[in-house]
Amino acid sequence: LRVVDVAGSDADALEQSWEANFAEDIDDGSWYENASKGPLWKLTLHRLEKGGDGPCAIVFSANHAISDQGSVNVLMDQLLADVVSIEQSGNVSNKALSQDVPMAMEDSVLGINNRWSDVQTGGVSPGTIKYVAGKAAEGFRSPVILPDSGKEAGGGDGIVGAISTIMGKSAGGEIESSTERKSVLQFRNLSSETTTDLLEACRANGVSITNALIATMALTSTDFIDGGDAKKGKERNYKVLQSLDMRRFGAQLDKCETVACMAGSNDLMLGPLPDRSGESFRSAPESGESQKLFWDLAREGRDQTNQFVKSDGPVHAVRVFDFAMTISDMNNLVDLTAKSKDSQGRAYSAGVSNNGVYERQKAVKRENDEDRGTIQAKHGKYEVQDVYFGTPHSRSGCLYQVSTMTVNGSMKLTFHPASPIVSEETNSKFADAFVDLLEKVANTKSVEASAGSFNIPEGSLSTAAAALGAVGIAIHAGAWSEFFSNLATMKENVQNPQDFWDAFNFWVFFAVGHPILQPILWISDVLHGSPGPMVFNLVPATFLLANILFIGATAWSKEFRGALNVAALAAFLTYVGAGLDGQAGLGDFNLQLNDNYQGKVVKGCPTYDEVRQPSMDGFDLEKYQGKWYEQKFHDWTQFKEVYDTTLDIKLTSDGKGWIDDFGVKGPAPDSAKLSWDKSPVANGAHYFMMGRVDENDPPGILREKGFGVEFPNYIVDVKKDPATGEYKEAIQFQCLERGGVRVFEGINFMSKNSVMTDVELKAMHQRAKDAGMNPYGAGEEQMHMVARRGENEPKIDNNWQQMWHAIGVDKVLELLTESIEDGGR
């Protein structure tokens, strides 16, 4: 406890004192940096030197990890009651019962022994899949998270930003000033009369005070998002963070009997809303249009919240959070988001934390009381007049933020966004506009809600899609469980966390790429198989009409949109699960870590000596250069849908590096029978793999680098032309291991001839088997045969190829090829 004596008897001086203390402590965590030693909370009493029994202020500062506002209320109420008891009788006459150390939120919501580490995939349900799909879909609506400043406000938390963060990079690069951000504060008060009027207006419209606060926050945000440069007709989507007390959901084991943090949230997607919608409301609050805008927005927030609760969203949110904490470094992900130039740590357009009515909360349980009483605003001579609270959003959080509580019938509001994203001046104007709008809502007679339009029954399609998706995922549940177990082993055994993330991101990149390609190929074949007249000799009119109908259905029904997102996510997870299970093509999509061979798990990677064949004696890397034709592969960095694959290997002039010009065409005729010749890469494309020749390695090992990782490329076996001594066939083997876990293995059968006979290929399989490579994927059933169209076939030329040429796709591919090749020399 620290006591601050404020000079004089002026209440304004007292206010300035505690507000300055609040502003300092909200961002300052230096005093509790060592969480194992504490202290984790502290009190500062501000009192007037000449105040006598006049007003005073207490600033309670705590590590949010151990306390939320609900438990702070309980603690402060206990302290005041105990002080009064001591002053009256010299001791605490009715002591509070001692409490155990509070449980974690995961246990309170999920139940004891029900975390990911306990149940793993057994805790995943269709509802969990639906929840994750909904979260993923939020990015597609590109909610605004930054105000305009020379350019339109961006959505740095979108899909691209999220993928960048997962891959270990801040979206848009890092901003150096991220640590200089600080909270800016404004405190406001809604009179008890206005608070009562607001409550009555909310009840008349079938919504809660929190729903009204959400609507007010969204509308006020529209007034400031353009950065002062009005853009007529501009509409934007808003993602509003609504704080929740997680004690109310799931197993509900924590009863708020002691200090604990059970703070959670759900996301509300609102809009599109025209810029300056709040101004429009405040200028004519009594108009039917204004009333409909506000109360429809409040009801939308209510409906989304009800659906979230009804679908066990809080439970699914905690389960997903628990899973993420188990397999990832969440601190690092938050740090990357905080440093992002694109998002500047903002993940939400706005946030609302309404702690409800102070006096309705349960107080501590005391020895002489059978039941818990309620918190009192007055204990003896001490009366709680105001309670303002807030958490820091300076590093990461919401663009605009308000935290509220009602005490003595009056609502107390704290506005605490981050500067310089939101300036002191802007925050003051924002707070004034927010309160003005709220007062006009409370004091204006509402109109009847308009009749709702026809819609698909809420949740029906999404639930059906989630149920079907759950079946698909359950089929591969064992493979998912094995994958996460291996991932945990790898994370535990790798000393440098960056090595773990580089390897995991390498896996994620290709695990995601394969399933994304499938709908592209399917849509492409549907496009070119659609009947009817052609538009510009390129696209069938029926395909365009079908797209218009599909887009219309998606825009018309949020239920259809939700079901589509759920189905897409379920299909994606099922496809990846099939790759983990070895059921999606052993040649190009055998994703499992430390996968098994003939029922036996094969861990890690072999050494070069374990697979090197006698044919490598006297190996000459200079002779190995040249153009090779890939015949077969076991390699999930490649795609079975491509064909005519070649590898043109060259050493750098100093002999210390090498470049692999990887040439492909795609898709193969058998993979997309109707559209293969319409592809922009039907006539070929190139990408390059770079590597080095380590003088400490024996001849036959090339160090390959790409996608953030480096691993050895073993040349296991070569076959020479008996007449010339030139290499005619080769077997390559790449293997990436981290922490004793094999993340990737790649096997390539290559020839200097474009075509090989079955006899020649069987002989290569036998040589690979002799090298001990079958457990790693060299068996005939484990490898994919590369399709070939023939070297002498004419170049593909049709309307689509002419279009690609006209817009310069071939030139872009050539420039990309040249720039990458030059960069590797």
Buried (B, 14 or more C-beta within 10 A) or exposed (E): EEEBEBEEBEEEBBBEBBBBBBBBBBBEBEEBEEEEEEEBBBBBBBBBEEBEEEBBBBBBBBBEEBBBBBBBBBBBBBBBBBBBBEEEEEEBEEBBEEEEEBBBBBBBBBBEEBBBEEBBBEBBBBBBBBBBBBBBBBBEBBBBBBBBEEEBBBBBBBBBBBBBBBBBBBBBEBBEEBEEBBBBBBBBBBEBEBBBBBBEBBEBBEBBBBBBBBBBBBBBBBBBBBBEEEBEEBEBBBBBBBBBBBBEBBEEBBBBBBBBBBBBBBBBBBBEBBBBBBBBBBEEBEBEEBBBBBBBBBBBBBBBBEBBBEBBBBBBBBBBBBBEBBEBBEEBBBBBBBBBBBBBBBBBBBBBBBBBBBBEBBBBBBEEEEEBEEBBBEBEEBEBEBBBBBBBBBBBBBBBBBBBBBBBBBBBBBBBBBBEBBEEEBBBBBBBBBBBBBBBBBBBEBBEBEEEEEEBEBBEBBBBBBBBBBEBBBBBBEBBBBBBBBBBBBBEEBEEEEBBBBBBBBBBBBBBEBBEBBEEBEEBBBBBEBEEEEEEEBBBEEBBEBEEEEEEEEEBBBBBBBBBBBBBBBBBBBBBBBBBBBBBBBBBBBBBBBBEEEEEEBBEBBEBEEBBBEBBEEBEBEEBBEBBBBBBBBBBBBBBBBBBBBBBBBBBEEEEBBBBBBBBBBBBBEBBEBBBBBBBBBBBBBBBBBBBBEEEBEBBBBBBBBBBBEBBBBBBBBBEEEEEEEBBBBBBBBBBBBBBBBBBBBBBBBBBEBEBEEEBBEBBBEBBBBBBBBBBBBBEEBBBBBBBBEEEEEEBEEEBBEBBBEEEBBEEBEEBBEEBBEEBE
